[in-house]
Amino acid sequence: MPGATNGRFSAVIESELADCVERCLEGEVRMFGGGSPGSRVLALPGVVAGITPATPERSLFNSVFYRDGLALQAAYRELDHAYASAGVRAWTVWLRPADLALAAELGRLGHVLDGRVIGMAAALDELSLPAPGELEWSLVSDCDAVGALNDASYSLAPPAFAAAVQSFAGAAMPAGLRAYVARQSSRIACCLCTHDEPGGVLGVSLVATLPEARGQRLASRLLAVALRQASERGLRYTALVASSLGRGVYTRLGYRELCTFEMWERRKALL
């Protein structure tokens, strides 16, 4: 691949891949902002927020992506008002890597560090993809199974993933969003969603495997199917944000760890 030297990406290529991560994360915020009744995307200069009243206590689905810290500070009152007006009691800011000044300001405003994810990306033609083998996979026309499987995989009580993606069905599936599932003994055991983003980037989200089905490379094989299809559509890159649970899966495929995003959550007590 142009720009690679001695098996290592150049600084220019790493910068391009880091931008892919941001495109993926912004796309995920927008995705959840359209996934359930009453949800919406609030787009302000330099800031995008997904507002999901169906999951008022789940900040993952009520999150803010920004490209400029000053823009976020300028928009903060409007964001807080929008969440409060929607009945959302927990929302989070995806803090950009090493944005220490903004972290301090968010802390002053009542946000607390709630978690970290690893931004990972790769050029599609640099990946090492396993063969699907006898994987029983399919594309599905709604996200019902994807939401339910994520809830089961992460032991989340409702309302959570299932509520956040309940509108994604049939004609309501956004352009570029695809839902994949893999079955074992006719039961859905693994799932993921991909979303095509600007610049030829395939975002990967909502990856989950039932606990009893882990260790069989279901996620890596299912993702390999989606990545090959993305390459056939002419996409060039892929990006995602990984938890500690999925990090190893993506590393083995050839994704590169590029940055860390922090979730700074503001949670309001029930009255």
C-alpha positions as CSV (number, residue, x, y, z in Angstrom):
1,M,0.0,0.0,0.0
2,P,1.4,3.5,-0.8
3,G,2.7,5.1,2.3
4,A,3.7,2.0,4.1
5,T,7.4,1.6,5.0
6,N,9.1,-1.5,6.4
7,G,5.8,-2.9,7.5
8,R,4.8,0.3,9.4
9,F,2.4,3.0,8.3
10,S,3.9,6.4,7.7
11,A,2.7,9.4,9.8
12,V,0.5,10.5,6.9
13,I,-1.2,7.2,6.7
14,E,-1.7,7.0,10.5
15,S,-3.3,10.4,10.3
16,E,-5.7,9.2,7.6
17,L,-6.6,6.2,9.7
18,A,-7.2,8.3,12.8
19,D,-9.6,10.4,10.7
20,C,-11.4,7.2,9.7
21,V,-11.9,6.4,13.4
22,E,-13.5,9.9,13.9
23,R,-15.8,9.3,10.9
24,C,-16.9,6.0,12.3
25,L,-17.6,7.4,15.8
26,E,-19.5,10.4,14.4
27,G,-21.5,8.0,12.2
28,E,-22.3,5.9,15.2
29,V,-23.6,8.9,17.1
30,R,-25.8,9.8,14.1
31,M,-26.9,6.2,13.8
32,F,-28.2,6.0,17.4
33,G,-29.8,9.5,16.9
34,G,-32.2,7.9,14.4
35,G,-32.7,4.4,15.8
36,S,-35.9,4.7,17.9
37,P,-39.2,6.7,18.1
38,G,-38.5,10.2,19.2
39,S,-34.8,10.1,18.7
40,R,-33.0,12.8,16.7
41,V,-29.6,14.2,15.7
42,L,-28.7,17.6,16.9
43,A,-26.1,19.1,14.5
44,L,-24.4,22.3,15.7
45,P,-21.2,23.9,14.4
46,G,-18.4,21.4,15.1
47,V,-20.7,19.2,17.3
48,V,-23.0,16.3,16.6
49,A,-25.3,14.8,19.3
50,G,-27.5,11.8,19.2
51,I,-30.6,12.1,21.4
52,T,-32.4,8.9,22.3
53,P,-35.3,9.3,24.7
54,A,-36.2,5.6,24.5
55,T,-33.1,4.9,26.6
56,P,-33.0,7.9,29.1
57,E,-30.5,6.2,31.5
58,R,-28.1,4.9,28.8
59,S,-25.5,7.5,27.9
60,L,-24.0,5.3,25.1
61,F,-27.1,6.1,23.0
62,N,-27.1,9.8,24.1
63,S,-23.7,10.9,23.2
64,V,-21.9,13.9,21.7
65,F,-19.1,13.9,19.1
66,Y,-17.1,17.1,18.6
67,R,-14.2,18.2,16.4
68,D,-13.3,21.3,18.3
69,G,-13.4,21.8,22.1
70,L,-14.3,25.5,21.9
71,A,-17.2,24.6,19.7
72,L,-18.4,22.1,22.3
73,Q,-18.1,24.6,25.1
74,A,-20.1,27.1,23.0
75,A,-22.8,24.6,22.4
76,Y,-22.9,23.1,25.9
77,R,-26.0,24.9,27.3
78,E,-28.0,24.0,24.2
79,L,-26.9,20.4,24.4
80,D,-27.8,20.1,28.0
81,H,-31.1,21.7,27.4
82,A,-31.9,19.4,24.5
83,Y,-31.2,16.3,26.6
84,A,-33.2,17.5,29.5
85,S,-36.1,18.5,27.3
86,A,-36.1,15.0,25.9
87,G,-36.2,13.4,29.3
88,V,-32.7,12.0,29.0
89,R,-31.0,11.8,32.4
90,A,-27.6,10.5,31.3
91,W,-25.5,11.7,28.4
92,T,-21.9,11.5,27.5
93,V,-19.2,13.4,25.6
94,W,-16.7,11.4,23.5
95,L,-13.5,13.1,24.7
96,R,-10.9,13.4,22.0
97,P,-7.5,11.9,22.8
98,A,-5.5,13.9,25.3
99,D,-8.0,16.8,25.5
100,L,-7.0,17.5,29.1
101,A,-8.3,21.1,29.2
102,L,-11.8,20.0,28.1
103,A,-11.7,17.1,30.5
104,A,-11.2,19.5,33.3
105,E,-14.1,21.7,32.1
106,L,-16.4,18.7,31.8
107,G,-15.5,17.7,35.3
108,R,-16.4,21.2,36.5
109,L,-19.8,20.8,34.8
110,G,-20.6,17.6,36.5
111,H,-19.3,15.0,34.1
112,V,-17.3,12.0,35.3
113,L,-15.1,9.5,33.4
114,D,-17.3,6.5,32.6
115,G,-15.1,4.4,30.3
116,R,-12.5,4.2,27.6
117,V,-12.5,2.7,24.1
118,I,-9.7,2.1,21.6
119,G,-10.0,3.7,18.2
120,M,-8.8,1.2,15.6
121,A,-8.7,1.3,11.8
122,A,-7.1,-0.3,8.8
123,A,-6.9,-0.1,5.0
124,L,-9.1,-2.9,3.7
125,D,-6.4,-4.3,1.5
126,E,-4.0,-4.6,4.4
127,L,-6.3,-6.9,6.5
128,S,-5.8,-10.6,7.0
129,L,-9.3,-12.0,6.7
130,P,-10.2,-15.6,7.7
131,A,-12.4,-17.7,5.4
132,P,-16.0,-18.0,6.5
133,G,-15.8,-21.8,6.5
134,E,-19.2,-23.3,7.4
135,L,-20.4,-20.1,9.0
136,E,-24.1,-19.8,8.6
137,W,-24.5,-16.1,8.1
138,S,-27.1,-13.7,6.5
139,L,-27.9,-10.1,6.1
140,V,-31.2,-9.1,7.9
141,S,-33.6,-6.4,7.1
142,D,-34.0,-5.0,10.6
143,C,-31.9,-4.6,13.8
144,D,-34.2,-6.4,16.2
145,A,-32.0,-9.4,16.5
146,V,-28.9,-7.2,16.7
147,G,-30.3,-5.2,19.5
148,A,-31.5,-8.2,21.4
149,L,-28.2,-10.1,21.0
150,N,-26.2,-7.1,22.2
151,D,-28.3,-6.9,25.3
152,A,-28.0,-10.6,26.0
153,S,-24.2,-10.6,25.3
154,Y,-23.5,-7.7,27.7
155,S,-26.2,-8.6,30.2
156,L,-28.0,-5.3,29.9
157,A,-31.4,-4.8,31.4
158,P,-33.9,-3.0,29.1
159,P,-34.2,-0.4,27.8
160,A,-30.9,-0.7,26.1
161,F,-29.7,-1.7,22.7
162,A,-33.0,-3.3,21.6
163,A,-34.8,0.0,22.4
164,A,-32.1,2.1,20.8
165,V,-32.3,0.4,17.4
166,Q,-36.0,-0.5,17.2
167,S,-36.8,1.8,14.3
168,F,-34.2,0.2,12.0
169,A,-36.4,-2.1,9.9
170,G,-37.2,-2.4,6.3
171,A,-37.6,0.9,4.5
172,A,-36.5,2.7,7.8
173,M,-33.0,1.2,7.6
174,P,-30.7,4.1,6.8
175,A,-28.8,4.0,3.5
176,G,-25.5,2.4,4.0
177,L,-26.5,0.5,7.2
178,R,-26.2,-3.3,7.0
179,A,-27.0,-5.8,9.7
180,Y,-25.3,-9.2,9.7
181,V,-26.1,-12.2,11.9
182,A,-24.5,-15.7,12.2
183,R,-26.5,-18.7,13.5
184,Q,-25.6,-21.9,15.3
185,S,-28.2,-24.6,15.4
186,S,-30.7,-22.2,13.9
187,R,-30.2,-19.7,16.8
188,I,-28.6,-16.3,16.2
189,A,-25.3,-16.4,18.1
190,C,-23.3,-13.5,16.7
191,C,-24.1,-10.1,15.0
192,L,-22.7,-6.8,13.8
193,C,-23.7,-3.7,11.9
194,T,-21.7,-1.8,9.3
195,H,-22.3,1.7,8.1
196,D,-20.7,3.3,5.0
197,E,-19.1,6.7,5.9
198,P,-17.7,9.5,3.8
199,G,-14.2,8.9,2.3
200,G,-14.7,5.3,1.6
201,V,-14.8,4.3,5.2
202,L,-16.7,1.3,6.6
203,G,-17.7,1.8,10.2
204,V,-18.3,-1.3,12.3
205,S,-20.6,-1.2,15.3
206,L,-22.8,-3.4,17.5
207,V,-20.6,-6.4,17.4
208,A,-21.7,-9.1,19.9
209,T,-21.4,-12.8,20.5
210,L,-23.4,-14.8,23.0
211,P,-21.1,-15.8,25.9
212,E,-21.7,-19.5,25.3
213,A,-20.7,-19.1,21.7
214,R,-17.4,-17.3,22.2
215,G,-14.0,-18.8,21.3
216,Q,-15.2,-20.1,17.9
217,R,-14.1,-17.0,15.9
218,L,-17.7,-16.2,15.0
219,A,-17.2,-12.5,15.2
220,S,-14.0,-12.5,13.1
221,R,-15.5,-14.7,10.4
222,L,-18.7,-12.7,10.2
223,L,-16.8,-9.4,10.1
224,A,-14.6,-10.8,7.4
225,V,-17.7,-11.4,5.3
226,A,-18.8,-7.8,5.8
227,L,-15.3,-6.4,5.1
228,R,-15.0,-8.4,1.8
229,Q,-18.4,-7.0,0.7
230,A,-17.2,-3.5,1.6
231,S,-14.1,-3.9,-0.6
232,E,-16.3,-5.1,-3.5
233,R,-18.4,-1.9,-3.1
234,G,-15.2,0.1,-3.5
235,L,-14.6,1.2,0.1
236,R,-11.0,1.6,1.1
237,Y,-10.8,1.8,4.9
238,T,-12.5,0.4,7.9
239,A,-12.7,1.7,11.5
240,L,-14.3,1.0,14.8
241,V,-14.0,1.7,18.5
242,A,-13.2,-1.4,20.5
243,S,-13.8,-2.5,24.1
244,S,-11.2,-4.5,25.9
245,L,-13.4,-7.6,25.1
246,G,-13.2,-7.1,21.3
247,R,-9.7,-5.6,21.0
248,G,-7.9,-8.9,20.3
249,V,-10.4,-9.9,17.6
250,Y,-9.7,-6.8,15.6
251,T,-5.9,-6.8,16.2
252,R,-5.7,-10.3,14.7
253,L,-7.5,-9.2,11.6
254,G,-5.0,-6.4,11.1
255,Y,-6.7,-3.3,12.6
256,R,-4.2,-0.9,14.2
257,E,-4.7,0.8,17.5
258,L,-4.6,4.5,16.9
259,C,-6.1,6.5,19.8
260,T,-8.2,6.3,23.0
261,F,-11.5,8.1,23.4
262,E,-12.9,8.6,26.8
263,M,-16.6,8.7,27.7
264,W,-17.4,11.7,30.0
265,E,-20.9,11.2,31.4
266,R,-23.2,13.5,33.1
267,R,-25.9,11.7,35.0
268,K,-28.8,13.4,36.7
269,A,-30.4,11.9,39.8
270,L,-34.0,10.7,39.6
271,L,-36.4,13.1,41.4
